[in-house]
Amino acid sequence: MIKRYGTYFTAVAMLVVLGSLAVAQVPVKPIAKPIVKFKPPVVQSLLGTLTGKTATTNAEFAKVLVKLPLKVVDDKNITYPVSSYHFAYHRAGIKEDEETGKTSPQSDLVSDQFSVTPLPAIWQSNVTETLHTGESLYFFDIIVMDKQGRRFFAPELKITIQ
């Protein structure tokens, strides 16, 4: 009797093991698309005709430049749309001590992030009203898009007023 139950037990156990192997499915791994590294094109940031971190101009020409759109172009003269950028205006002035009457140089920095170019009208008027020698206009964190919608940074543009 033990031999008979042992044979039945072994047969049932084998059927269960073989049945579970037949029913089990090997999970199919999704085929991963290879990641293509994006190499952004070599571009330059332009405001009018000025480009680079060492651009200099006089105050009158800078007042005209502030009203122009910020452009990003490559060596083939293809223009890339600007998605967003930061603009900083380093103002220089003087401070007078009320008690002694002595004056001392003082400067401050106003900055904001923009998604439209040229600068909004209020910024254009504030900059053009007070712009003079010794100040600087600084466009940085310029983000542009290519035709495939990929975003990348463009070089900074710093204009010093002389």
C-alpha positions as CSV (number, residue, x, y, z in Angstrom):
1,M,0.0,0.0,0.0
2,I,2.8,2.5,0.8
3,K,4.4,1.5,-2.5
4,R,1.2,2.2,-4.4
5,Y,0.6,5.6,-2.6
6,G,4.2,6.5,-3.1
7,T,3.9,5.9,-6.8
8,Y,0.7,8.0,-7.0
9,F,2.3,10.7,-4.9
10,T,5.4,10.8,-7.2
11,A,3.2,10.8,-10.3
12,V,1.0,13.7,-9.0
13,A,4.1,15.7,-7.9
14,M,5.7,15.2,-11.3
15,L,2.5,16.4,-13.0
16,V,2.3,19.5,-10.8
17,V,6.0,20.4,-11.5
18,L,5.7,19.8,-15.2
19,G,2.4,21.6,-15.4
20,S,3.8,24.7,-13.7
21,L,6.7,24.7,-16.0
22,A,4.5,24.5,-19.1
23,V,2.2,27.3,-17.8
24,A,4.9,29.6,-16.7
25,Q,6.0,32.2,-19.2
26,V,9.3,33.7,-19.5
27,P,8.8,37.5,-19.3
28,V,9.8,39.3,-22.5
29,K,12.1,42.2,-21.9
30,P,11.2,45.3,-23.9
31,I,13.7,46.3,-26.4
32,A,15.3,49.5,-25.1
33,K,16.0,52.1,-27.7
34,P,19.7,53.2,-27.7
35,I,20.2,56.6,-26.2
36,V,21.6,58.9,-28.9
37,K,23.9,61.6,-27.3
38,F,22.9,65.0,-28.5
39,K,25.8,67.3,-29.4
40,P,24.5,70.8,-29.7
41,P,25.6,72.9,-32.6
42,V,28.2,75.6,-32.0
43,V,26.3,78.9,-31.8
44,Q,26.8,82.5,-30.8
45,S,24.5,84.9,-29.1
46,L,24.0,88.3,-30.8
47,L,22.4,91.5,-29.8
48,G,22.6,93.7,-32.9
49,T,26.1,93.1,-34.1
50,L,27.7,92.5,-30.7
51,T,28.6,89.1,-29.4
52,G,30.7,87.5,-26.7
53,K,31.6,88.2,-23.1
54,T,33.9,91.1,-23.8
55,A,31.7,93.3,-26.1
56,T,31.9,97.0,-25.5
57,T,30.0,100.0,-26.9
58,N,29.0,103.5,-26.0
59,A,25.8,104.5,-24.2
60,E,23.9,105.8,-27.2
61,F,24.4,102.7,-29.2
62,A,23.5,100.5,-26.2
63,K,20.2,102.3,-25.9
64,V,19.4,101.2,-29.4
65,L,20.6,97.7,-28.8
66,V,18.3,97.2,-25.8
67,K,15.3,97.5,-28.1
68,L,16.6,94.8,-30.5
69,P,15.8,91.0,-30.2
70,L,18.4,88.6,-28.8
71,K,19.4,86.2,-31.5
72,V,21.3,82.9,-31.5
73,V,22.8,81.8,-34.8
74,D,25.3,79.1,-35.8
75,D,28.1,79.3,-38.3
76,K,25.7,78.5,-41.2
77,N,23.6,81.6,-40.2
78,I,20.7,79.4,-39.0
79,T,18.7,81.2,-36.3
80,Y,17.5,79.2,-33.3
81,P,14.5,80.4,-31.4
82,V,15.2,81.6,-27.8
83,S,13.1,79.7,-25.2
84,S,14.2,81.7,-22.2
85,Y,17.1,83.8,-20.8
86,H,18.1,85.9,-17.9
87,F,18.9,89.6,-18.2
88,A,20.9,91.5,-15.7
89,Y,21.6,95.3,-15.7
90,H,24.5,96.4,-13.5
91,R,23.7,100.1,-12.7
92,A,26.3,102.5,-11.4
93,G,25.6,105.7,-9.5
94,I,26.6,107.7,-6.5
95,K,25.4,107.9,-2.9
96,E,25.5,111.0,-0.9
97,D,25.9,111.0,2.9
98,E,23.3,113.4,4.3
99,E,25.3,114.4,7.3
100,T,28.7,115.1,5.7
101,G,27.6,115.8,2.1
102,K,30.3,113.4,0.8
103,T,29.5,111.3,-2.2
104,S,30.7,107.8,-2.9
105,P,30.2,105.4,-5.8
106,Q,27.4,102.8,-5.5
107,S,26.1,100.1,-7.8
108,D,23.3,97.6,-7.9
109,L,22.1,94.8,-10.0
110,V,18.6,94.2,-11.3
111,S,17.8,91.0,-13.0
112,D,14.9,88.8,-14.2
113,Q,14.1,85.8,-16.4
114,F,12.4,86.4,-19.7
115,S,10.8,84.1,-22.3
116,V,10.2,86.8,-25.0
117,T,12.7,88.8,-27.0
118,P,13.3,91.8,-27.2
119,L,13.0,92.8,-23.6
120,P,9.5,94.0,-22.4
121,A,8.8,97.7,-22.9
122,I,9.1,98.6,-19.2
123,W,12.6,97.1,-19.0
124,Q,13.6,98.9,-22.2
125,S,12.5,102.2,-20.9
126,N,14.1,101.7,-17.4
127,V,17.4,100.8,-19.0
128,T,17.5,103.5,-21.7
129,E,16.5,106.3,-19.2
130,T,19.5,105.6,-16.9
131,L,22.1,103.9,-19.0
132,H,25.6,105.6,-18.9
133,T,29.3,104.8,-18.9
134,G,30.5,102.2,-16.5
135,E,27.4,100.0,-16.5
136,S,26.9,96.6,-18.2
137,L,24.1,94.6,-19.8
138,Y,24.4,90.8,-19.2
139,F,22.4,88.1,-21.0
140,F,23.0,84.7,-19.5
141,D,21.4,81.2,-19.1
142,I,20.2,81.5,-22.7
143,I,18.2,78.4,-23.6
144,V,17.4,77.8,-27.3
145,M,15.7,75.0,-29.2
146,D,16.7,73.2,-32.4
147,K,14.2,71.9,-35.0
148,Q,13.7,68.6,-33.2
149,G,12.7,70.4,-30.0
150,R,15.9,69.7,-28.1
151,R,16.9,72.4,-25.7
152,F,20.5,73.5,-25.2
153,F,22.4,76.5,-23.7
154,A,23.8,79.3,-25.9
155,P,26.8,81.3,-24.9
156,E,26.5,84.3,-22.6
157,L,26.5,87.9,-23.8
158,K,28.0,90.7,-21.7
159,I,28.0,94.3,-23.0
160,T,30.1,96.9,-21.1
161,I,29.3,100.5,-21.6
162,Q,32.3,102.7,-22.2
